[in-house]
Amino acid sequence: MADRKGQLAQQLYDRASQELDAYIADLKTQPPERIIDRAYQLSTMQDMVMVLESSDIPANKLEVLAALEHPLEVLYDDWLNRDDSRMGELHRSMEDYAGQKLRDQAELLFSDPKVPRYAGTHEDAVRAGEVYQYYANRSRDLLCLHTFEQGVSDANANHAMRPFVQKWTEDYGHDRCKFVLGYTVQRADWDKRYSPKARQDAQKYDYDLTNNYNPYSSYGTNAHPCLVNCAYELLMEQERGKEKQAPQKNEQER
């Protein structure tokens, strides 16, 4: 059975190859405009021969194809009737390319710690055509949280919480770091291991929570509450330092 299948496959490939060679030879005798008109057919027939060479076609189907006197001609005519599917594939391919470029651009944008977080909801992003920015921002948030969780225990053990938080905010931006930690502090406002000032400050963030929907459920951290509180208070301290550095209304900026 296997030998028979192999014979049929070789017979079909040889016949299709000869048909392709004859088509190319005839094409070479045609004027340039005729060659251009038939370029699509040539490309498709070449692809078909490659498929016949590399694909494992079931024996019963090989029987059908091997019985064709001009398999490429028949298969090409049949392909033309199905060409809408190829147009759909081309459309999807072009959209996928453009989508990947938009994803890359959005991820590059939010990798800059100076760029503010995307503040809109998913619905806002859909309406504004900014879905890629929305998801890139979310990915950056989660990477920010992961970096905190990976380093905070060692920083505490080495008595280096202040430089750790400073480096963390330099990499991800102060506002992003504070927003990410603020979720855990706000959701655990019953936990006395968070200071009253931290709990009060975290309440200012709107996480778009409803009784049936929590878009930030993945933002909760398992880091020890005392470490989260320490980091959050250091973030608040950074914020106060920025406010002191900002010129007063009656002062002239230098």
TORBA-978260 format. One record per residue: residue number from 1; residue in one letter; chain; x, y, z of N, C-alpha, C in turn. Coordinates in steps of 0.001 Angstrom, whole numbers. Layout:
BEGIN
SITE/NUM/a/A/X/Y/Z/X/Y/Z/X/Y/Z
...
//
This chain:
BEGIN
SITE/1/m/A/839/-1212/0/0/0/0/864/1249/0
SITE/2/a/A/1927/1178/846/2822/2328/924/3545/2538/-390
SITE/3/d/A/3956/1414/-1027/4648/1525/-2325/3729/2119/-3373
SITE/4/r/A/2483/1704/-3357/1504/2205/-4322/1293/3708/-4124
SITE/5/k/A/1207/4110/-2879/1029/5528/-2586/2229/6322/-3069
SITE/6/g/A/3425/5801/-2841/4631/6476/-3279/4698/6598/-4791
SITE/7/q/A/4285/5551/-5472/4277/5581/-6939/3311/6639/-7466
SITE/8/l/A/2136/6682/-6862/1140/7672/-7283/1649/9096/-7042
SITE/9/a/A/2261/9310/-5868/2777/10637/-5538/3868/11061/-6520
SITE/10/q/A/4768/10117/-6853/5840/10433/-7796/5287/10680/-9191
SITE/11/q/A/4312/9874/-9580/3688/10036/-10899/3021/11404/-11021
SITE/12/l/A/2306/11794/-9978/1619/13082/-9989/2623/14222/-10020
SITE/13/y/A/3671/14116/-9210/4676/15185/-9168/5392/15318/-10507
SITE/14/d/A/5764/14192/-11097/6471/14239/-12387/5594/14874/-13465
SITE/15/r/A/4321/14480/-13487/3415/15021/-14509/3211/16522/-14305
SITE/16/a/A/3047/16937/-13057/2863/18357/-12776/4127/19150/-13104
SITE/17/s/A/5294/18593/-12806/6562/19267/-13108/6744/19449/-14612
SITE/18/q/A/6423/18414/-15368/6540/18510/-16827/5572/19561/-17373
SITE/19/e/A/4375/19590/-16804/3387/20575/-17234/3869/21987/-16924
SITE/20/l/A/4495/22168/-15765/5025/23479/-15389/6168/23885/-16314
SITE/21/d/A/7052/22952/-16609/8175/23262/-17506/7666/23689/-18880
SITE/22/a/A/6646/22990/-19373/6081/23326/-20678/5433/24701/-20643
SITE/23/y/A/4775/25001/-19524/4122/26308/-19391/5165/27430/-19402
SITE/24/i/A/6268/27208/-18685/7327/28228/-18629/7979/28406/-19996
SITE/25/a/A/8206/27288/-20683/8816/27371/-22006/7932/28163/-22965
SITE/26/d/A/6627/27923/-22908/5702/28675/-23756/5671/30147/-23358
SITE/27/l/A/5759/30413/-22059/5700/31775/-21559/6879/32601/-22066
SITE/28/k/A/8021/31949/-22198/9221/32649/-22650/9104/33144/-24088
SITE/29/t/A/8169/32582/-24831/7992/33001/-26230/6986/34135/-26354
SITE/30/q/A/6370/34524/-25241/5304/35517/-25276/5869/36940/-25107
SITE/31/p/A/5145/37940/-25597/5567/39332/-25389/5484/39702/-23903
SITE/32/p/A/6213/40731/-23471/6274/41097/-22052/4912/41304/-21405
SITE/33/e/A/3995/41971/-22109/2694/42234/-21496/1927/40932/-21232
SITE/34/r/A/2108/39945/-22106/1447/38655/-21914/2061/37925/-20715
SITE/35/i/A/3370/38033/-20571/4054/37406/-19431/3556/37998/-18118
SITE/36/i/A/3395/39326/-18102/2901/39990/-16895/1488/39529/-16559
SITE/37/d/A/647/39400/-17588/-730/38959/-17369/-790/37567/-16757
SITE/38/r/A/206/36738/-17085/169/35343/-16644/1066/35083/-15432
SITE/39/a/A/1597/36150/-14850/2520/35990/-13725/1838/35328/-12526
SITE/40/y/A/586/35698/-12275/-131/35111/-11141/-327/33612/-11352
SITE/41/q/A/-684/33236/-12571/-875/31818/-12848/424/31052/-12667
SITE/42/l/A/1526/31617/-13139/2824/30955/-12991/3176/30777/-11516
SITE/43/s/A/3018/31834/-10741/3350/31756/-9326/2508/30702/-8608
SITE/44/t/A/1221/30654/-8935/327/29694/-8290/686/28263/-8675
SITE/45/m/A/988/28060/-9954/1355/26712/-10408/2669/26260/-9778
SITE/46/q/A/3616/27159/-9621/4869/26811/-8950/4613/26405/-7501
SITE/47/d/A/3723/27139/-6832/3368/26780/-5451/2712/25405/-5403
SITE/48/m/A/1879/25109/-6387/1203/23813/-6417/2200/22672/-6560
SITE/49/v/A/3194/22858/-7402/4213/21819/-7573/4982/21614/-6267
SITE/50/m/A/5275/22705/-5563/5957/22588/-4273/5103/21821/-3264
SITE/51/v/A/3796/22058/-3293/2893/21342/-2392/2904/19850/-2720
SITE/52/l/A/2866/19531/-4000/2857/18126/-4408/4154/17423/-4023
SITE/53/e/A/5237/18180/-3973/6528/17598/-3618/6665/17364/-2122
SITE/54/s/A/6085/18255/-1323/6369/18220/115/5213/17721/976
SITE/55/s/A/3998/17697/451/2845/17354/1290/2519/15868/1218
SITE/56/d/A/2001/15366/2336/1578/13971/2409/81/13902/2119
SITE/57/i/A/-247/13624/855/-1643/13566/423/-2152/12133/588
SITE/58/p/A/-3322/11946/1174/-3866/10587/1351/-3950/9821/28
SITE/59/a/A/-3833/8502/118/-3761/7658/-1079/-5000/7780/-1951
SITE/60/n/A/-6183/7834/-1350/-7407/7898/-2158/-7486/9199/-2955
SITE/61/k/A/-6932/10274/-2385/-6926/11540/-3106/-5836/11568/-4173
SITE/62/l/A/-4727/10895/-3885/-3690/10779/-4901/-4207/10046/-6135
SITE/63/e/A/-5049/9047/-5910/-5649/8297/-7036/-6401/9254/-7960
SITE/64/v/A/-7156/10166/-7364/-7946/11128/-8139/-7028/12065/-8908
SITE/65/l/A/-6029/12610/-8224/-5145/13595/-8842/-4237/12979/-9896
SITE/66/a/A/-3757/11778/-9615/-2846/11131/-10559/-3554/10730/-11853
SITE/67/a/A/-4872/10645/-11799/-5632/10287/-12999/-5814/11471/-13942
SITE/68/l/A/-5471/12673/-13499/-5624/13861/-14335/-4514/13936/-15370
SITE/69/e/A/-4883/14209/-16611/-3874/14311/-17675/-3069/15606/-17541
SITE/70/h/A/-3765/16689/-17144/-3108/17985/-16932/-3475/18483/-15529
SITE/71/p/A/-2828/17921/-14496/-3241/18241/-13122/-3130/19728/-12777
SITE/72/l/A/-2079/20412/-13235/-1933/21821/-12893/-3032/22670/-13509
SITE/73/e/A/-3378/22369/-14737/-4438/23140/-15403/-5757/22979/-14665
SITE/74/v/A/-6070/21728/-14313/-7330/21460/-13623/-7332/22099/-12233
SITE/75/l/A/-6234/21922/-11500/-6173/22441/-10142/-6134/23973/-10117
SITE/76/y/A/-5498/24562/-11126/-5466/26020/-11188/-6868/26574/-11470
SITE/77/d/A/-7585/25959/-12411/-8949/26407/-12698/-9833/26283/-11454
SITE/78/d/A/-9639/25175/-10711/-10413/25000/-9488/-10029/26061/-8451
SITE/79/w/A/-8741/26386/-8393/-8268/27401/-7448/-8889/28760/-7727
SITE/80/l/A/-9031/29094/-9012/-9626/30383/-9361/-11039/30509/-8799
SITE/81/n/A/-11745/29390/-8742/-13105/29415/-8201/-13108/29570/-6677
SITE/82/r/A/-11952/29290/-6053/-11846/29397/-4598/-10998/30594/-4176
SITE/83/d/A/-10647/31441/-5115/-9648/32481/-4870/-10076/33482/-3811
SITE/84/d/A/-11369/33553/-3515/-11824/34453/-2459/-11150/34122/-1131
SITE/85/s/A/-10887/32812/-930/-10250/32414/325/-8834/32965/398
SITE/86/r/A/-8142/32985/-736/-6785/33541/-735/-6816/35037/-477
SITE/87/m/A/-7799/35718/-1037/-7917/37148/-788/-8155/37404/697
SITE/88/g/A/-8952/36518/1293/-9168/36644/2729/-7888/36437/3514
SITE/89/e/A/-7082/35450/3080/-5810/35188/3745/-4868/36377/3593
SITE/90/l/A/-4837/36953/2405/-3996/38129/2181/-4446/39299/3056
SITE/91/h/A/-5757/39462/3145/-6301/40543/3980/-5894/40351/5431
SITE/92/r/A/-6028/39099/5922/-5646/38819/7304/-4149/39027/7515
SITE/93/s/A/-3359/38618/6506/-1916/38772/6619/-1523/40236/6718
SITE/94/m/A/-2134/41085/5901/-1811/42510/5934/-2242/43138/7261
SITE/95/e/A/-3418/42726/7737/-3885/43257/9019/-2995/42782/10166
SITE/96/d/A/-2552/41517/10094/-1683/40986/11142/-359/41742/11174
SITE/97/y/A/173/42046/9988/1434/42798/9921/1256/44176/10562
SITE/98/a/A/199/44868/10151/-50/46205/10686/-297/46144/12199
SITE/99/g/A/-1037/45115/12637/-1311/44969/14059/-39/44752/14868
SITE/100/q/A/877/43935/14333/2130/43692/15042/2952/44972/15135
SITE/101/k/A/2952/45753/14064/3671/47030/14097/3079/47969/15155
SITE/102/l/A/1749/48006/15233/1103/48853/16237/1412/48371/17653
SITE/103/r/A/1447/47039/17840/1813/46497/19151/3240/46889/19529
SITE/104/d/A/4154/46743/18554/5555/47083/18816/5701/48567/19165
SITE/105/q/A/4995/49417/18417/5074/50857/18674/4539/51198/20059
SITE/106/a/A/3418/50565/20431/2821/50849/21742/3724/50360/22871
SITE/107/e/A/4313/49181/22704/5206/48656/23742/6446/49522/23889
SITE/108/l/A/6969/50003/22755/8124/50899/22809/7753/52209/23506
SITE/109/l/A/6559/52714/23211/6103/53958/23833/6080/53837/25347
SITE/110/f/A/5451/52787/25863/5270/52667/27310/6494/52112/28023
SITE/111/s/A/7525/51728/27270/8784/51345/27916/9537/52565/28426
SITE/112/d/A/9125/53750/27976/9720/54994/28449/9065/55387/29771
SITE/113/p/A/9821/55428/30872/9204/55745/32178/8623/57147/32250
SITE/114/k/A/8997/58005/31316/8459/59370/31326/7062/59447/30710
SITE/115/v/A/6669/58398/30004/5344/58395/29371/4297/58019/30408
SITE/116/p/A/3246/58828/30572/2212/58521/31575/1469/57229/31242
SITE/117/r/A/886/56638/32245/50/55460/32041/-1124/55810/31135
SITE/118/y/A/-1613/54790/30430/-2854/54970/29678/-3994/54893/30677
SITE/119/a/A/-4696/55985/30847/-5675/56083/31936/-7069/55578/31556
SITE/120/g/A/-7347/55385/30275/-8691/55006/29860/-9020/53555/30130
SITE/121/t/A/-10306/53244/30128/-10768/51866/30253/-10666/51172/28899
SITE/122/h/A/-10953/49878/28918/-10942/49131/27653/-11978/49692/26694
SITE/123/e/A/-13131/50051/27215/-14183/50623/26365/-13721/51955/25771
SITE/124/d/A/-13038/52761/26556/-12484/54022/26048/-11512/53753/24912
SITE/125/a/A/-10665/52756/25112/-9645/52436/24115/-10272/51953/22811
SITE/126/v/A/-11319/51142/22928/-12001/50653/21720/-12609/51817/20955
SITE/127/r/A/-13275/52705/21673/-13907/53853/21013/-12875/54761/20349
SITE/128/a/A/-11712/54907/20974/-10692/55826/20458/-9733/55156/19477
SITE/129/g/A/-9902/53862/19230/-8977/53160/18354/-7594/53029/18974
SITE/130/e/A/-7536/52845/20304/-6267/52796/21027/-6110/51492/21812
SITE/131/v/A/-6631/50410/21257/-6588/49128/21953/-5150/48659/22165
SITE/132/y/A/-4283/48897/21175/-2894/48456/21322/-2197/49212/22443
SITE/133/q/A/-2514/50494/22584/-1946/51268/23691/-2456/50746/25028
SITE/134/y/A/-3740/50408/25064/-4331/49900/26299/-3619/48620/26758
SITE/135/y/A/-3447/47669/25846/-2832/46396/26229/-1339/46536/26504
SITE/136/a/A/-658/47411/25759/765/47637/26031/949/48256/27417
SITE/137/n/A/57/49163/27776/117/49783/29102/-124/48733/30188
SITE/138/r/A/-1088/47854/29962/-1373/46800/30948/-156/45882/31104
SITE/139/s/A/472/45538/29996/1655/44673/30065/2769/45345/30856
SITE/140/r/A/2912/46650/30642/3945/47389/31373/3614/47431/32863
SITE/141/d/A/2349/47611/33200/1930/47583/34601/2319/46258/35264
SITE/142/l/A/2010/45162/34592/2263/43843/35177/3754/43557/35278
SITE/143/l/A/4539/44035/34292/5987/43879/34380/6533/44700/35545
SITE/144/c/A/5975/45876/35734/6344/46736/36864/6089/46020/38192
SITE/145/l/A/4910/45416/38301/4560/44687/39524/5474/43481/39719
SITE/146/h/A/5743/42755/38643/6613/41579/38726/8017/41973/39193
SITE/147/t/A/8535/43077/38663/9861/43548/39067/9891/43872/40560
SITE/148/f/A/8823/44491/41044/8722/44792/42477/8739/43507/43294
SITE/149/e/A/7912/42555/42916/7805/41313/43676/9113/40527/43669
SITE/150/q/A/9833/40584/42552/11085/39842/42442/12191/40435/43302
SITE/151/g/A/12151/41748/43550/13278/42383/44218/13052/42911/45607
SITE/152/v/A/11797/43038/46041/11539/43756/47284/12045/43018/48523
SITE/153/s/A/11948/41703/48542/12396/40957/49731/13898/41080/49925
SITE/154/d/A/14648/40935/48818/16105/41081/48916/16481/42500/49322
SITE/155/a/A/15774/43477/48760/16061/44866/49112/15861/45101/50604
SITE/156/n/A/14796/44531/51160/14530/44682/52589/15600/43978/53419
SITE/157/a/A/15962/42750/52993/16976/41990/53736/18323/42706/53738
SITE/158/n/A/18604/43432/52672/19886/44137/52549/19809/45587/53021
SITE/159/h/A/18689/45932/53650/18477/47305/54147/18649/48320/53006
SITE/160/a/A/18065/47980/51861/18232/48828/50670/16889/49161/50040
SITE/161/m/A/15870/49339/50858/14542/49621/50312/14504/50953/49561
SITE/162/r/A/15151/51963/50131/15098/53280/49485/15753/53261/48091
SITE/163/p/A/16990/52742/47956/17567/52688/46604/16803/51749/45665
SITE/164/f/A/16212/50688/46236/15422/49775/45391/14211/50496/44797
SITE/165/v/A/13486/51212/45644/12300/51929/45167/12702/53038/44204
SITE/166/q/A/13833/53695/44485/14300/54746/43590/14595/54189/42202
SITE/167/k/A/15297/53067/42150/15621/52441/40858/14357/51941/40171
SITE/168/w/A/13448/51404/40930/12178/50892/40394/11401/52011/39705
SITE/169/t/A/11314/53156/40361/10570/54269/39753/11319/54867/38567
SITE/170/e/A/12636/54821/38597/13400/55300/37444/13149/54430/36218
SITE/171/d/A/12947/53140/36443/12725/52207/35330/11290/52245/34808
SITE/172/y/A/10327/52461/35697/8921/52334/35307/8105/53623/35447
SITE/173/g/A/8662/54616/36097/7912/55851/36310/7209/55839/37650
SITE/174/h/A/7295/56951/38373/6709/57052/39710/5214/56770/39701
SITE/175/d/A/4491/57363/38765/3031/57225/38762/2598/55786/38518
SITE/176/r/A/3320/55085/37642/2959/53689/37373/3202/52833/38612
SITE/177/c/A/4343/53005/39238/4663/52215/40422/3638/52445/41530
SITE/178/k/A/3259/53697/41711/2315/54036/42787/914/53498/42464
SITE/179/f/A/523/53582/41206/-790/53068/40807/-850/51554/41020
SITE/180/v/A/221/50869/40647/239/49410/40758/156/48974/42220
SITE/181/l/A/950/49578/43088/895/49204/44502/-375/49706/45177
SITE/182/g/A/-894/50831/44693/-2093/51413/45290/-3277/50469/45245
SITE/183/y/A/-3318/49590/44232/-4440/48655/44132/-4501/47750/45363
SITE/184/t/A/-3344/47168/45724/-3310/46262/46869/-3629/47001/48164
SITE/185/v/A/-3078/48199/48315/-3329/48977/49537/-4804/49339/49641
SITE/186/q/A/-5386/49768/48527/-6797/50162/48551/-7704/48974/48846
SITE/187/r/A/-7418/47838/48236/-8284/46675/48398/-8155/46051/49790
SITE/188/a/A/-7056/46379/50492/-6855/45818/51836/-6869/46924/52882
SITE/189/d/A/-7792/47855/52719/-7817/48994/53652/-8196/48585/55072
SITE/190/w/A/-8628/47337/55230/-8926/46803/56561/-7661/46336/57276
SITE/191/d/A/-6572/46158/56527/-5342/45583/57062/-4528/46678/57755
SITE/192/k/A/-4375/46563/59080/-3697/47597/59857/-2185/47610/59624
SITE/193/r/A/-1686/46642/58850/-258/46677/58528/44/47770/57504
SITE/194/y/A/-1016/48288/56863/-853/49464/56019/-1138/50687/56868
SITE/195/s/A/-273/51677/56781/-428/52864/57626/-1680/53636/57229
SITE/196/p/A/-2264/54396/58169/-3435/55205/57832/-3175/56153/56669
SITE/197/k/A/-1975/56738/56597/-1663/57660/55505/-1641/56935/54162
SITE/198/a/A/-1069/55731/54159/-1008/54961/52908/-2411/54566/52461
SITE/199/r/A/-3229/54091/53409/-4591/53688/53057/-5416/54869/52552
SITE/200/q/A/-5238/56010/53179/-5970/57203/52749/-5513/57646/51361
SITE/201/d/A/-4218/57623/51139/-3685/58055/49845/-4147/57132/48720
SITE/202/a/A/-4166/55833/48977/-4528/54869/47937/-5981/54998/47511
SITE/203/q/A/-6815/55589/48369/-8226/55725/48029/-8468/56697/46872
SITE/204/k/A/-7482/57488/46539/-7685/58476/45477/-7664/57849/44083
SITE/205/y/A/-7212/56599/43998/-7146/55945/42694/-8480/55295/42349
SITE/206/d/A/-8874/55460/41097/-10110/54847/40609/-9735/53636/39763
SITE/207/y/A/-10034/52446/40260/-9719/51215/39550/-10929/50648/38798
SITE/208/d/A/-11931/51481/38592/-13108/51099/37792/-13749/49809/38296
SITE/209/l/A/-13829/49652/39596/-14390/48431/40161/-15902/48535/40264
SITE/210/t/A/-16572/47435/39979/-18011/47323/40206/-18255/46006/40939
SITE/211/n/A/-19497/45772/41281/-19820/44517/41979/-19556/43293/41107
SITE/212/n/A/-19635/43475/39791/-19490/42330/38892/-18223/42382/38039
SITE/213/y/A/-17422/43418/38197/-16298/43571/37277/-15103/44171/38007
SITE/214/n/A/-13954/43538/37855/-12712/44031/38443/-11602/43908/37408
SITE/215/p/A/-11364/44969/36623/-10368/44880/35546/-8934/44784/36047
SITE/216/y/A/-8712/45017/37345/-7347/45014/37867/-7107/43872/38856
SITE/217/s/A/-7877/42811/38745/-7757/41708/39699/-6355/41093/39698
SITE/218/s/A/-5645/41179/38571/-4306/40586/38487/-3235/41487/39080
SITE/219/y/A/-3626/42670/39581/-2656/43621/40109/-2365/43409/41597
SITE/220/g/A/-3093/42524/42226/-2832/42263/43639/-1484/41579/43817
SITE/221/t/A/-709/42018/44792/603/41421/45021/605/40562/46281
SITE/222/n/A/1390/39493/46226/1539/38618/47386/2736/39010/48247
SITE/223/a/A/3395/40105/47871/4500/40581/48709/3969/40912/50105
SITE/224/h/A/4828/40795/51105/4392/41022/52491/3826/42430/52631
SITE/225/p/A/2675/42564/53292/2050/43888/53429/2972/44949/54026
SITE/226/c/A/3835/44555/54960/4740/45544/55551/5723/46078/54517
SITE/227/l/A/6159/45219/53593/7064/45666/52536/6323/46543/51531
SITE/228/v/A/5099/46151/51215/4286/46973/50306/4055/48345/50921
SITE/229/n/A/3736/48361/52217/3486/49632/52895/4739/50507/52905
SITE/230/c/A/5890/49894/53183/7147/50646/53196/7420/51266/51835
SITE/231/a/A/7255/50460/50776/7500/50963/49420/6505/52058/49068
SITE/232/y/A/5255/51860/49451/4236/52862/49124/4518/54177/49839
SITE/233/e/A/4951/54100/51088/5276/55329/51820/6493/56021/51207
SITE/234/l/A/7446/55240/50691/8589/55845/49994/8139/56534/48707
SITE/235/l/A/7159/55950/48045/6596/56595/46853/5892/57897/47224
SITE/236/m/A/5179/57882/48335/4527/59114/48811/5586/60168/49158
SITE/237/e/A/6692/59710/49729/7780/60633/50074/8369/61259/48811
SITE/238/q/A/8551/60438/47782/9030/60969/46502/8079/62051/45982
SITE/239/e/A/6805/61774/46120/5793/62711/45633/5874/64034/46390
SITE/240/r/A/6048/63971/47698/6166/65196/48488/7428/65963/48112
SITE/241/g/A/8507/65224/47818/9742/65872/47406/9579/66617/46097
SITE/242/k/A/8805/66027/45176/8545/66703/43897/7723/67964/44117
SITE/243/e/A/6767/67877/45030/5919/69044/45303/6733/70184/45903
SITE/244/k/A/7700/69856/46751/8539/70890/47348/9436/71552/46301
SITE/245/q/A/9861/70730/45321/10752/71259/44294/10006/72126/43292
SITE/246/a/A/8702/71906/43151/7920/72684/42179/7813/74127/42647
SITE/247/p/A/7945/75118/41738/7874/76521/42136/6473/76889/42618
SITE/248/q/A/6410/77747/43631/5125/78248/44109/4538/79194/43062
SITE/249/k/A/3252/79460/43189/2573/80309/42195/3190/81686/42108
SITE/250/n/A/3681/82163/43240/4237/83509/43236/5760/83507/43011
SITE/251/e/A/6306/82291/42718/7725/82197/42417/7925/82063/40924
SITE/252/q/A/9037/82555/40449/9349/82454/39022/10143/81168/38774
SITE/253/e/A/9721/80433/37777/10470/79217/37433/11825/79597/36897
SITE/254/r/A/12842/78812/37272/14192/79084/36807/14581/78091/35729
//
